[in-house]
Amino acid sequence: MTKIILAMLLGGLFGFALYNAGAAYRKNIRAMLRLEDFTVMKTILFAIGFAGALIAAANMMGFFNTGHFSIKAMNAAVVLGGAIFGLGFGAIGNCPGTALASFTYANKIKTLGVVVGGLAGAWLFSISYGWWVSTGLYNAMDMGKVTLFKIAPNIPSVLTIGHEGLLALSLVFMAVAYVLPQKLKA
């Protein structure tokens, strides 16, 4: 029960952050994807960098153990799913998470369509999962459960550098977010 309450609290905070950053507005997401306005991109880059820096620093100081992280396997199905999601995100300018954050002010029909579309896609995937496995898609490009940096002894990684690499990359993300202009000058 505590995990459900924590998940609801964190989800609510995430929605609040999306809303305040402007990421819940379709027009802002489309402007970012067209490289017209970088406000949302700056927010995303800084948030990823900040979270990564906190995780790395907390682990390096012994406050946090990343060994319990649940890493999902990397394979062709993940790449295909990411491409489908990315195309839908780019075409509509919204995803189910940002749609829920925008529900109070956006076009309710479009917002509901995004949420229902996300749920329908998840449902279709779940009922066709066995077929997808039988196609061999999950064995294609199978890299297993892998991370970029060595964040825990039990998790395979591409690079041997650990939390120091995560911290360095996180700082780069935050620096890029800082120097990136809000908009390109015409």
Order of alpha helices (4+ residues) and beta strands (2+ residues): alpha-alpha-alpha-beta-alpha-alpha-alpha-beta-alpha
